[in-house]
Amino acid sequence: MDILAGVRDKLRFIERHYKAASEPFRETKRKIDASEEPFEPPSFDPDFDDPEPPFLEEWLEAGESLNLEGQAALKLVQSTLFAYLKSYVDLYGVPVTANGKSKLHRYRAHFLDVYGIDWGQAAVTFEELEEVNLARNDLEHVDEPFGMTRRQSEEHHTRFPMGLFVDEDDKQIAESRGAFLWPGKIFVSEEALREAIRRVETFCEFLDDQRRF
């Protein structure tokens, strides 16, 4: 069974879907930035008009929509990794019984104990996989009372305070102050999503090379 082919098919679909789903929001931001119709700025009187940039609300909402598309895609990337791990285990017929603080830790112990596969030999580090997993968990389980913002959990923030999925504005504020005063807002940019896909695909390729049948 070519389970790696399944991983690649899923990841390519996620890439295509994200590109198509996110394009309207990118175009909205581009048009606002370029002052294109229907976002042509009205005349401005500094003595009477609000100094807030025109169409700021629309620009911010488009950015939030982009983030939501990235979050949805990241969840699919993470589920693709675990679907591959489960399929790998099912091929050998030995259930996962190893201990560990997370499912990812249990799988790592299982692969070493049962198949003699050391995840530390992969080109993608365990910490890089953990970061993807922690971000997905926060998106699923950490919520705010208002708005669509998701912030890092305490563990995610402690491990990756300036990580791949931290909003760039929060990073800049932290750098200017010398430290984060709060867990960073999670933002799944196109670049971060692409890196998450690379990590998962590269890691699954490594495991597939170790298969005995």
C-alpha positions in Angstrom: 0.0 0.0 0.0 1.5 3.4 -1.0 0.4 5.4 2.0 3.0 8.1 1.1 1.1 8.7 -2.2 -2.0 9.4 -0.1 -0.1 12.0 2.0 1.2 13.8 -1.1 -2.3 13.8 -2.7 -3.8 15.3 0.4 -1.1 18.0 0.8 -1.3 19.0 -2.9 -5.1 19.3 -2.5 -4.6 21.4 0.7 -2.3 23.7 -1.2 -4.7 24.1 -4.1 -7.7 24.6 -1.9 -5.9 27.2 0.3 -4.8 29.2 -2.8 -8.3 29.3 -4.2 -10.1 30.0 -1.0 -7.7 32.7 0.1 -7.5 34.6 -3.2 -10.6 36.8 -2.7 -9.3 38.1 0.6 -5.8 38.8 -0.9 -7.5 40.6 -3.7 -9.5 42.7 -1.3 -6.4 43.8 0.6 -4.6 44.5 -2.6 -7.3 46.7 -4.0 -7.6 48.6 -0.7 -3.8 49.1 -0.7 -3.9 50.3 -4.3 -7.0 52.4 -3.8 -8.7 50.5 -6.6 -12.5 50.3 -7.2 -14.6 49.8 -5.2 -12.1 51.0 -2.5 -11.3 54.4 -3.9 -10.7 56.7 -0.9 -13.0 59.6 -0.5 -11.8 63.2 -0.3 -10.3 64.0 3.1 -10.6 67.1 5.2 -8.2 67.0 8.1 -10.3 69.5 10.1 -13.4 67.4 10.0 -12.9 63.9 8.8 -11.8 60.8 10.8 -8.1 60.3 10.5 -8.6 56.6 10.4 -7.5 55.2 7.0 -10.4 54.5 4.7 -11.6 50.9 4.5 -9.6 49.9 7.5 -12.4 47.7 8.8 -12.6 45.9 5.4 -8.8 45.5 5.3 -8.6 44.0 8.8 -11.5 41.7 8.1 -9.9 40.4 4.9 -6.8 39.7 6.9 -8.7 37.8 9.6 -10.4 35.8 6.8 -7.0 34.9 5.4 -5.9 33.7 8.8 -9.0 31.5 9.2 -8.3 29.9 5.8 -4.7 29.3 7.0 -6.0 27.8 10.3 -8.3 25.4 8.5 -5.6 24.3 6.2 -3.1 23.8 9.0 -5.6 21.5 10.8 -5.8 19.4 7.6 -2.0 19.3 7.4 -1.8 18.0 11.0 -4.5 15.4 10.4 -2.7 14.2 7.3 0.4 13.5 9.4 -1.6 11.5 12.0 -3.5 9.6 9.3 -0.2 8.6 7.8 1.2 7.5 11.2 -2.0 5.4 11.9 -1.8 3.8 8.5 1.8 2.9 9.0 1.0 1.3 12.3 -1.9 -0.6 10.9 0.3 -2.1 8.2 2.4 -3.8 10.8 -0.5 -4.7 13.0 1.1 -3.8 16.3 -1.1 -1.3 18.3 0.5 1.7 19.9 0.8 1.1 23.7 3.8 3.4 24.4 3.5 6.1 27.0 4.0 9.8 26.4 2.6 13.2 27.2 1.0 13.5 23.8 -0.1 11.3 20.9 3.0 12.5 18.9 5.3 11.4 21.8 3.6 8.1 21.9 4.0 7.5 18.2 7.7 8.4 18.5 8.3 5.9 21.2 6.3 3.2 19.4 8.3 3.7 16.2 11.6 3.3 18.1 10.5 0.4 20.3 8.7 -1.7 17.6 10.4 -0.8 14.3 13.7 0.5 15.5 13.1 3.8 13.7 14.7 6.8 15.5 12.8 10.0 14.6 15.9 11.9 15.5 17.5 10.8 12.2 14.9 12.6 10.2 15.7 15.9 8.4 12.7 17.4 10.1 13.2 17.6 13.9 10.7 16.4 16.4 10.4 20.0 17.7 9.4 21.2 14.3 6.6 18.6 14.2 5.6 19.5 17.8 5.2 23.1 16.8 2.7 22.2 14.1 0.9 20.0 16.5 0.8 22.6 19.3 -0.5 25.3 16.9 -3.3 23.0 15.7 -4.2 22.1 19.2 -4.5 25.7 20.2 -6.7 26.4 17.1 -9.0 23.6 18.2 -9.1 24.1 21.9 -8.0 27.7 22.9 -10.7 30.3 22.4 -11.4 33.9 23.2 -14.7 35.3 24.4 -14.9 37.9 21.5 -13.7 37.8 17.9 -11.8 35.1 16.0 -8.4 35.6 17.7 -6.6 32.5 18.9 -3.5 32.8 21.1 -0.8 30.4 22.0 -1.4 28.1 24.9 1.1 28.4 27.8 3.0 25.3 26.6 3.1 26.6 23.0 4.2 30.1 24.1 6.9 28.7 26.4 8.3 26.4 23.7 8.0 28.7 20.7 7.5 32.3 21.8 8.7 33.7 18.4 7.5 30.6 16.5 6.3 30.0 13.0 2.7 30.6 13.7 3.0 33.8 15.8 1.6 37.0 14.3 4.3 39.3 13.0 2.9 42.3 14.7 3.1 40.5 18.1 6.7 39.5 17.3 7.6 43.1 16.5 6.1 44.3 19.7 7.9 41.6 21.7 11.2 42.5 20.0 10.8 46.2 20.8 10.1 45.5 24.5 12.6 42.7 24.8 10.0 40.1 25.7 6.5 38.9 25.2 4.1 40.2 27.8 1.4 37.8 26.7 1.0 34.7 24.5 1.3 35.6 20.9 -1.7 35.7 18.5 -1.7 32.7 16.1 -1.5 33.7 12.5 -1.2 31.0 9.8 0.3 32.8 6.9 0.8 31.4 3.4 4.6 31.0 4.2 3.9 29.3 7.5 1.4 26.9 5.9 3.9 26.1 3.2 6.6 25.3 5.8 4.2 23.1 7.8 3.4 21.2 4.6 7.1 20.8 3.9 7.8 19.5 7.4 5.0 16.9 7.3 5.8 15.7 3.8 9.6 15.5 4.4 9.0 13.6 7.6 6.6 11.1 6.1 9.1 10.5 3.3 11.8 9.7 5.9 9.5 7.2 7.6 8.5 5.6 4.3 12.1 5.0 3.4 12.3 2.8 6.6 9.4 0.6 5.7 10.2 -3.1 5.3 7.2 -3.8 3.1 
